[in-house]
Amino acid sequence: MNPLKSLGNQLQKINLLHLIDQLERYQEVADQLDEINTENDEETKRKQMVHEAVEACKKEISRHLETFLKDNSTAVYEDWIESLHPDNAEFLDRRIDHRFYVADDHHRLLWNSCMEKIDSFDRVIKARNLEPSYAR
C-alpha cells in the first residue's frame, strides 16, 4: 500500500474521531440548554399561577371591602382589617398589625381609593412606620 494513502486514511480516522467527540460535546451542551429551557418554562408557569392567585385574592379583598362598607358605613380602616384579617388584630392594645400601614400595602391603598371615591378624605390612612405590637 502507498505510504501516503495509508497516512491519509489514518488522518481521516483521527479527524472523524475528533468530529465525533466534538459532536458529543455539542450534544451535551444542547441537552443542558434543553433542561434550562424546560426549567425556565416551568418557572414561567409557576409565576403565572402566583400572579393569578394574587389577582384573585385582591379581587376577593375588594369584594369584602365593598360589602363591609355597605354594612358599616362609618367604620374606620382598623375595623375593616379586623373584619378581614382577625388574626392581625388580636392585640391587647387594640392595634392592627403594623404592616397594614406601610406605603405599598394593598389593603391601605384600596381603602384609601374607596375613601376618596366617597369623598371621605378624613378616613384616608397615611403610610407610616409603626413599631410592632406583640402584646396578645
C-alpha positions as CSV (number, residue, x, y, z in Angstrom):
1,M,0.0,0.0,0.0
2,N,1.1,3.5,-0.7
3,P,2.5,5.2,2.4
4,L,0.8,8.5,1.6
5,K,-2.5,6.8,1.1
6,S,-2.1,4.9,4.4
7,L,-1.2,8.2,6.2
8,G,-4.3,9.9,4.6
9,N,-6.5,7.1,5.8
10,Q,-5.1,7.4,9.3
11,L,-5.6,11.2,9.3
12,Q,-9.2,10.7,8.1
13,K,-9.9,8.3,11.0
14,I,-8.3,10.7,13.5
15,N,-10.3,13.6,12.0
16,L,-13.5,11.5,12.1
17,L,-12.9,10.6,15.8
18,H,-12.3,14.3,16.6
19,L,-15.5,15.3,14.9
20,I,-17.5,12.6,16.8
21,D,-16.0,13.8,20.1
22,Q,-16.9,17.4,19.2
23,L,-20.5,16.4,18.2
24,E,-20.9,14.5,21.5
25,R,-19.8,17.6,23.4
26,Y,-22.2,19.8,21.4
27,Q,-25.0,17.3,22.2
28,E,-24.2,17.6,25.9
29,V,-24.5,21.4,25.7
30,A,-27.7,21.1,23.7
31,D,-29.1,18.7,26.4
32,Q,-28.1,21.2,29.2
33,L,-29.7,24.1,27.3
34,D,-32.9,22.0,26.8
35,E,-33.0,21.3,30.5
36,I,-32.5,25.0,31.3
37,N,-35.3,25.9,28.8
38,T,-37.6,23.4,30.5
39,E,-36.9,24.8,33.9
40,N,-37.5,28.3,32.6
41,D,-40.8,27.3,31.1
42,E,-41.8,25.7,34.4
43,E,-40.8,28.8,36.3
44,T,-42.8,31.0,34.0
45,K,-45.9,28.8,34.6
46,R,-45.3,28.9,38.3
47,K,-45.0,32.7,38.2
48,Q,-48.2,32.9,36.2
49,M,-50.0,30.8,38.7
50,V,-48.8,33.0,41.5
51,H,-49.9,36.1,39.6
52,E,-53.4,34.7,39.1
53,A,-53.7,33.7,42.7
54,V,-52.6,37.2,43.9
55,E,-55.1,38.8,41.5
56,A,-57.9,36.5,42.8
57,C,-57.0,37.4,46.3
58,K,-57.0,41.1,45.5
59,K,-60.4,40.7,43.9
60,E,-61.8,39.0,47.0
61,I,-60.3,41.7,49.2
62,S,-62.0,44.3,47.1
63,R,-65.3,42.5,47.2
64,H,-65.0,42.2,51.0
65,L,-64.3,45.9,51.4
66,E,-67.4,46.8,49.3
67,T,-69.6,44.6,51.4
68,F,-68.1,45.8,54.6
69,L,-68.6,49.4,53.8
70,K,-72.2,48.8,52.8
71,D,-72.8,47.2,56.2
72,N,-70.6,49.5,58.2
73,S,-70.7,52.9,56.5
74,T,-68.9,54.7,59.4
75,A,-66.3,52.1,60.0
76,V,-62.6,53.0,60.1
77,Y,-59.7,51.2,58.4
78,E,-58.8,49.3,61.5
79,D,-62.3,47.9,61.8
80,W,-62.2,46.6,58.3
81,I,-58.8,45.0,58.8
82,E,-60.1,43.4,62.0
83,S,-63.0,42.0,60.0
84,L,-60.9,40.8,57.0
85,H,-57.9,39.5,59.0
86,P,-59.0,39.0,62.6
87,D,-55.7,37.2,63.3
88,N,-53.9,40.5,62.6
89,A,-56.0,42.4,65.1
90,E,-55.7,40.3,68.2
91,F,-53.5,42.7,70.2
92,L,-54.3,43.7,73.7
93,D,-53.7,47.4,72.8
94,R,-56.4,47.1,70.0
95,R,-53.9,47.9,67.3
96,I,-53.7,46.1,64.0
97,D,-50.5,44.6,62.5
98,H,-48.1,47.4,61.7
99,R,-47.6,46.1,58.2
100,F,-51.0,47.3,57.2
101,Y,-49.7,50.9,57.4
102,V,-46.6,50.6,55.1
103,A,-46.6,52.7,51.9
104,D,-47.3,50.0,49.4
105,D,-49.7,47.9,51.4
106,H,-52.5,46.8,49.0
107,H,-55.1,47.0,51.8
108,R,-54.3,50.6,52.7
109,L,-54.2,51.7,49.1
110,L,-57.5,50.0,48.4
111,W,-59.1,51.5,51.5
112,N,-57.8,55.0,50.5
113,S,-59.1,54.6,47.0
114,C,-62.6,53.8,48.3
115,M,-62.5,56.7,50.8
116,E,-61.5,59.1,48.0
117,K,-64.3,57.9,45.8
118,I,-66.9,58.6,48.5
119,D,-65.3,61.9,49.4
120,S,-64.4,60.7,52.9
121,F,-60.9,62.2,52.9
122,D,-60.8,62.3,56.7
123,R,-60.7,58.5,56.7
124,V,-57.8,58.2,54.3
125,I,-54.9,56.4,56.0
126,K,-51.4,57.8,55.6
127,A,-48.4,55.5,55.3
128,R,-46.4,55.3,58.4
129,N,-43.8,53.2,60.2
130,L,-45.1,51.8,63.5
131,E,-43.4,49.6,66.0
132,P,-44.9,46.1,66.0
133,S,-47.2,45.2,68.8
134,Y,-46.6,41.9,70.4
135,A,-49.0,42.1,73.3
136,R,-51.6,39.4,72.7
